[in-house]
Amino acid sequence: MSERSVAWWEDVSREAESMFRVWTDGRELDWAKKSWDALSKRGLTSYSNQIEWTQVMVRLMALAAIYRDFCELAFDEIHEPEHLFWASELSLSTFRVAQCVTQQFRGDDGEDDEQLWDSALLELMEAARSEIHKVLSAEYGGDSLLFVSLWNTVDYWREEDLEPFEDQTDSADEEIREGNQSASKDVEHVTRIDWRENAGNVLNEDITGHKLAAFHWIKEGMTRVH
């Protein structure tokens, strides 16, 4: 039996930087890391051959597409599908992708090679979304708290965030008090983010059409928007 390897977050973080980044100072990369670690705990980022490695990279693409779809539905942050660019950045092989799709995949009549490549990637990503939804719902404590975690990627930095850091070292505390933005962010990343923060307010206040659409989208399995 072939030895299994694992694509840890550190192995994909460079590519993920551009895949997940939506906000200037948001927490989307922190959320992506926690979510990827959840997939890792369930063996969904491990592989023993190139076909399985391709499937793992498709899961990374699907996770990024899920996040971008949420931002579009919840915050009207419109995006264009970028999976073809991501596949190129991840050096996905057309041959390996073809090996991953089911025998039922035929594409539409009249599609050229590039269109078939696009359709094959979308089919694999759509299949991956289903298993990712199950993992994330379990990891964050249900669909409602999964919604809260995604919402909180944008609620990133407030005055009250400074209070828990007062017990840090004197030098870090001094830098924060002096308003050193980069130092304060470094300290923030050392602390554990509470993805359930303000869950009651997030779920029950300021209900908008966008918010409802994003919530129902999660409940329905986070299928692709584009």
N, C-alpha and C positions, 0 to 999 in steps of 0.2 A: 504494500500500500504506500502511495506517495505521501511524503511528509507534508503536513498542512502548514501554510503560512497565514499570517493575518495582516490585513491592511489597516493598521492603526491610524488614528486621526493624524498623528504626526507625519504619516506617510502620504497623506492626501491633502494636508492643510494648505499647501502652496496653491494647488489647483482650486481648492474650495474657496480661497480668498475671493476670487473673481466670480465664482459661481453663486455664492450666497450673498455677496455684498449688495445691499439695497440702500441702506441708510448711511449717512456720514459718520454718526457716532452711536449707532445702534448696537444691540447685543446679538445680532443674528449669527455671528460666528461662534459665540458661546453656546447658543441654542443648537447650532449645527454640530458642535463637538459633543454635547451631551446626547444628542439624538444618535449620532454615529456610534458613540460608546454603547448606547442601548442596543443598537444592531449588532455590535461586536459581542456583547454579552450573550446574544442568542445565536452566535455562530454565523451571522449573515455577512460578515466581512472577512471570512476565512476562505481559503482556496488552496487547491492542490495542483491545478493545471491552468492553462491559458483560457479555457472555456469558463471555468469558475471565476477566474480573475476578471474576465469580461463582465460576468454577471454582477460581481461586486462593484465594479465601476458604474454599471448601469444603475445600481441602487444609489450610488452617490449622486448621479445625475437626477434620478427620480426624487431624491430628498431635496435637492436644490430647487427643482421645478415645483415641488410641493410648497416650499417656503415662498417662492416668488408668486405662485398662484394665490396663496393666502394674502400676501401684501396687496395684490390687485383687488381681491374681493373685499378685504377689510378696510383698506386705506386708499383704494382707487389708484394704486401705484401701478399703472399699466406697464406691461413688459411684453417684449416679443420673444417667442421661443428661441433658445440658444443651444439646444441640444446638439446640433450639428457642429457648432464651434467647440462645445465641451468635449464631444467625442474626439475631435481632432486634437485638442489639448491633452487629452488622456491617452492619445495614441491607440485608440481602439481599432482593431483590425476588422475590415469588412468581412473577411472569411470567418473570423471567430464569432462575430455578431450573427452571421448566417447560420452558424452551427447552433446558436442559442435559440433561435426562433423555432416555433413548432412547425411540424410538417404541414399543418393547415394554412400556414401563412403563404399567400400567393401574391399579395399586393393587388392593386387595381390594374385592369387591362390598360395598356398604353403608357404605363409609368416607365420612365427611363431609369438608369442605374442609380442616379442620385435620389430620385423620388422613392425608389425601392429601399435605399439605404435609410432615408428619412422615415419611411413607414415602419421598417423593421425596428429602428431605435424606439419609435413611439410605442410600438406594441410591447416591447420588452419593458420600457419604463412604466407603462400602464399596468402591466402584470406586477411589477415591483411595488407600485403604489399600494396595492392591496395588503401585502405583507408588512410594508412599512407602517401603514395606518394601524394595524393590529399591535405592532411593537410599540409605537409611540403612545397609543391610547393606554396600554398597560404601564408603560414607563412613567407617564405623567399623572396617572390616576384616573383615567376615563376621558371621554371626548370633551367634556366641559373644561377640565383642567388642562387638557392639551390645547384647547382654544386660548385659555388664559396664558399659557406659556408662550404661545406664538404672539399674542397681544403684547406681552411684556418684553418682547425683543425690542420694541420701539420706546418703551418707558424706561429709559436707560440711565439717566443721571439727574438727581435732584439734590437740593440742599441737605435734606435729612439723611442722605447717604453718607455724609461726612461723620455722623455721630458714632456709628459702630467702629470707626477707625481710630478713636481716641486712645485705645489700649495698645496701639501699635508702638513700635520703637520710637524714641524721642526724635530721631532724625526724620523718619517718615512723617510723624505728626507735625514737625516743624515745616516740612516741605508742603504739606497740605495746607497748613494755616497761611503759608506765604502765597498760596494760590498757584502752586506749580501743577499745571494741568496734567502733564505726562506722569509725574510722580503719583498723583492721586489715582489716575487710571491704573497704574501698576498695582497699587494697593487694592483697588477694586477687584482686579482679576485674581488676587490671592484669596479673597473671600468667596464664600459659596453663594451663588445667586439663588434666591428664592423664587422659583418660577411660578409658585402659587400666590405670590404677593398680590394683595388687594383683589383676590378672586371674587369676592362678593360684589364689589363695586364694578369690576370688569364685566361680570355676567349680568348684573341687574340694573346698571345705570347707563344713561345715554344710549339707549337702544336705537340704532339707526338701521336703515335698509342694508347698508354695506355690512354692518356687524352681523345682522341676521343671516345674510347670504353666506358669509364666511363660516358662521356657526353651523348652518345646515349642510354646507359643503363638507365639513369635517364629519358630521354625523352620517353622511351618505358615503363616506369612504375616501374622500379627497381625490376624486377623479380629476383628470386634467381639464384645465380651463381652455387651453388652446390646442 
